[in-house]
Amino acid sequence: MTTASAALAARPAAGGLGRVAGAHAPDRVAVESPAAVVLRVGAADATLGAGLVLVALGAEHMGHAPVVAVAAVVLGLAQLVWACAALRGPVPLPRAALAVLLVGGAGWLVVQPATGEPLGHADVAVAGLQVGAALLVAGGLRLARDGGARRRAPAGALVQLVALVVGAGLVAAVTVPALAATDAGAHAQPHGSHGLPGLPGLGGHAGHP
């Protein structure tokens, strides 16, 4: 009698543990807390900005410092791909990304003198964006290690949208002036300043009567 009772008592407990274990395994992958979303989207936005500036800087230095220029373009394109993947989630290869971003940020300041150009706003911005992205990736890793990246209430669509908009706005405030400081930005003509060749007396859009 005692043995049968013990077996009956143990059966629901074992089944309950099985259900809990089976239910928690996918939660660790599917559920992302609001804090984790903010860190992931922020890192992706900053890396996206850094990638754009790196490609622009590489194109600028291609004629007089081809080795540095090619390295900058390759790294920039890799960062653009990584940023797009991170925006979709989860963060791909976070530890490798952390190392690359730190080395890329500090390394650019080290190799920049090899271009023969003075240190400019774009150089400082691209280093800062990479280091900032690295800090956000590190924060995400620490959050995941402490268990804060998983919680019962996942981040809603509104949280993700706000994180994306705010992060993009902050990064754009750094990236746009940095791009404008490169050769590509310096030679870009504002809309309305293009003349119409072969038509005397007709200028840009501003000349409409």
Contacts in CASP RR format, 6 or more apart in sequence:
PFRMAT RR
TARGET T0000
AUTHOR 0000-0000-0000
METHOD contacts of the structure
MODEL  1
MTTASAALAARPAAGGLGRVAGAHAPDRVAVESPAAVVLRVGAADATLGA
GLVLVALGAEHMGHAPVVAVAAVVLGLAQLVWACAALRGPVPLPRAALAV
LLVGGAGWLVVQPATGEPLGHADVAVAGLQVGAALLVAGGLRLARDGGAR
RRAPAGALVQLVALVVGAGLVAAVTVPALAATDAGAHAQPHGSHGLPGLP
GLGGHAGHP
27 150 0 8 1.000
28 150 0 8 1.000
29 90 0 8 1.000
30 154 0 8 1.000
31 150 0 8 1.000
31 151 0 8 1.000
31 152 0 8 1.000
31 154 0 8 1.000
32 40 0 8 1.000
32 90 0 8 1.000
32 149 0 8 1.000
32 150 0 8 1.000
32 154 0 8 1.000
32 155 0 8 1.000
33 143 0 8 1.000
33 148 0 8 1.000
33 149 0 8 1.000
33 150 0 8 1.000
33 151 0 8 1.000
33 153 0 8 1.000
33 154 0 8 1.000
33 155 0 8 1.000
34 155 0 8 1.000
34 156 0 8 1.000
34 159 0 8 1.000
34 163 0 8 1.000
35 143 0 8 1.000
35 148 0 8 1.000
35 149 0 8 1.000
36 140 0 8 1.000
36 143 0 8 1.000
36 144 0 8 1.000
36 148 0 8 1.000
36 149 0 8 1.000
36 155 0 8 1.000
37 155 0 8 1.000
37 159 0 8 1.000
37 160 0 8 1.000
37 163 0 8 1.000
38 159 0 8 1.000
38 163 0 8 1.000
39 136 0 8 1.000
39 137 0 8 1.000
39 139 0 8 1.000
39 140 0 8 1.000
39 143 0 8 1.000
40 86 0 8 1.000
40 89 0 8 1.000
40 90 0 8 1.000
40 91 0 8 1.000
40 136 0 8 1.000
40 140 0 8 1.000
41 86 0 8 1.000
41 87 0 8 1.000
41 160 0 8 1.000
41 163 0 8 1.000
41 164 0 8 1.000
41 167 0 8 1.000
42 133 0 8 1.000
42 136 0 8 1.000
42 163 0 8 1.000
42 167 0 8 1.000
42 171 0 8 1.000
43 86 0 8 1.000
43 91 0 8 1.000
43 97 0 8 1.000
43 132 0 8 1.000
43 133 0 8 1.000
43 136 0 8 1.000
43 137 0 8 1.000
43 140 0 8 1.000
44 83 0 8 1.000
44 84 0 8 1.000
44 86 0 8 1.000
44 87 0 8 1.000
44 91 0 8 1.000
44 133 0 8 1.000
45 83 0 8 1.000
45 87 0 8 1.000
45 164 0 8 1.000
45 167 0 8 1.000
45 168 0 8 1.000
45 169 0 8 1.000
45 170 0 8 1.000
45 171 0 8 1.000
46 129 0 8 1.000
46 130 0 8 1.000
46 132 0 8 1.000
46 133 0 8 1.000
46 136 0 8 1.000
46 171 0 8 1.000
47 79 0 8 1.000
47 80 0 8 1.000
47 82 0 8 1.000
47 83 0 8 1.000
47 86 0 8 1.000
47 97 0 8 1.000
47 101 0 8 1.000
47 129 0 8 1.000
47 130 0 8 1.000
47 133 0 8 1.000
48 79 0 8 1.000
48 80 0 8 1.000
48 83 0 8 1.000
48 84 0 8 1.000
48 87 0 8 1.000
48 171 0 8 1.000
49 83 0 8 1.000
49 129 0 8 1.000
49 171 0 8 1.000
49 174 0 8 1.000
49 175 0 8 1.000
50 76 0 8 1.000
50 79 0 8 1.000
50 101 0 8 1.000
50 105 0 8 1.000
50 126 0 8 1.000
50 128 0 8 1.000
50 129 0 8 1.000
50 130 0 8 1.000
50 133 0 8 1.000
51 75 0 8 1.000
51 76 0 8 1.000
51 77 0 8 1.000
51 79 0 8 1.000
51 80 0 8 1.000
51 83 0 8 1.000
51 126 0 8 1.000
51 129 0 8 1.000
52 76 0 8 1.000
52 80 0 8 1.000
52 175 0 8 1.000
52 179 0 8 1.000
53 122 0 8 1.000
53 125 0 8 1.000
53 126 0 8 1.000
53 129 0 8 1.000
53 175 0 8 1.000
53 178 0 8 1.000
53 179 0 8 1.000
53 182 0 8 1.000
54 72 0 8 1.000
54 73 0 8 1.000
54 75 0 8 1.000
54 76 0 8 1.000
54 79 0 8 1.000
54 108 0 8 1.000
54 126 0 8 1.000
55 72 0 8 1.000
55 73 0 8 1.000
55 76 0 8 1.000
55 77 0 8 1.000
55 80 0 8 1.000
56 122 0 8 1.000
56 179 0 8 1.000
56 182 0 8 1.000
56 183 0 8 1.000
56 184 0 8 1.000
56 185 0 8 1.000
57 69 0 8 1.000
57 72 0 8 1.000
57 122 0 8 1.000
57 123 0 8 1.000
57 126 0 8 1.000
57 182 0 8 1.000
58 68 0 8 1.000
58 69 0 8 1.000
58 70 0 8 1.000
58 72 0 8 1.000
58 73 0 8 1.000
59 69 0 8 1.000
59 73 0 8 1.000
59 182 0 8 1.000
59 183 0 8 1.000
59 184 0 8 1.000
60 69 0 8 1.000
60 182 0 8 1.000
60 183 0 8 1.000
60 184 0 8 1.000
61 68 0 8 1.000
61 69 0 8 1.000
61 72 0 8 1.000
61 115 0 8 1.000
61 117 0 8 1.000
62 69 0 8 1.000
62 70 0 8 1.000
62 73 0 8 1.000
63 69 0 8 1.000
64 115 0 8 1.000
64 116 0 8 1.000
65 114 0 8 1.000
65 115 0 8 1.000
65 116 0 8 1.000
67 114 0 8 1.000
68 111 0 8 1.000
68 112 0 8 1.000
68 114 0 8 1.000
68 115 0 8 1.000
69 115 0 8 1.000
71 111 0 8 1.000
72 108 0 8 1.000
75 100 0 8 1.000
75 104 0 8 1.000
78 100 0 8 1.000
79 101 0 8 1.000
79 130 0 8 1.000
82 92 0 8 1.000
82 93 0 8 1.000
82 97 0 8 1.000
85 92 0 8 1.000
86 92 0 8 1.000
86 97 0 8 1.000
87 164 0 8 1.000
91 97 0 8 1.000
91 137 0 8 1.000
91 140 0 8 1.000
94 137 0 8 1.000
94 140 0 8 1.000
94 141 0 8 1.000
95 141 0 8 1.000
97 134 0 8 1.000
97 137 0 8 1.000
98 134 0 8 1.000
98 137 0 8 1.000
98 138 0 8 1.000
98 141 0 8 1.000
101 130 0 8 1.000
101 131 0 8 1.000
101 132 0 8 1.000
101 133 0 8 1.000
101 134 0 8 1.000
101 137 0 8 1.000
102 130 0 8 1.000
102 131 0 8 1.000
102 134 0 8 1.000
104 127 0 8 1.000
104 130 0 8 1.000
105 126 0 8 1.000
105 127 0 8 1.000
105 128 0 8 1.000
105 130 0 8 1.000
105 131 0 8 1.000
105 134 0 8 1.000
106 127 0 8 1.000
106 131 0 8 1.000
107 127 0 8 1.000
108 123 0 8 1.000
108 126 0 8 1.000
108 127 0 8 1.000
108 130 0 8 1.000
109 119 0 8 1.000
109 123 0 8 1.000
109 127 0 8 1.000
112 119 0 8 1.000
112 123 0 8 1.000
113 119 0 8 1.000
120 181 0 8 1.000
121 177 0 8 1.000
121 178 0 8 1.000
121 181 0 8 1.000
122 178 0 8 1.000
122 179 0 8 1.000
122 181 0 8 1.000
122 182 0 8 1.000
125 174 0 8 1.000
125 175 0 8 1.000
125 177 0 8 1.000
125 178 0 8 1.000
125 181 0 8 1.000
126 178 0 8 1.000
128 174 0 8 1.000
129 171 0 8 1.000
129 174 0 8 1.000
129 175 0 8 1.000
140 149 0 8 1.000
143 149 0 8 1.000
144 150 0 8 1.000
179 185 0 8 1.000
180 186 0 8 1.000
180 188 0 8 1.000
191 205 0 8 1.000
192 204 0 8 1.000
192 205 0 8 1.000
192 206 0 8 1.000
193 204 0 8 1.000
193 206 0 8 1.000
194 204 0 8 1.000
195 202 0 8 1.000
195 203 0 8 1.000
195 204 0 8 1.000
196 202 0 8 1.000
196 203 0 8 1.000
196 204 0 8 1.000
END
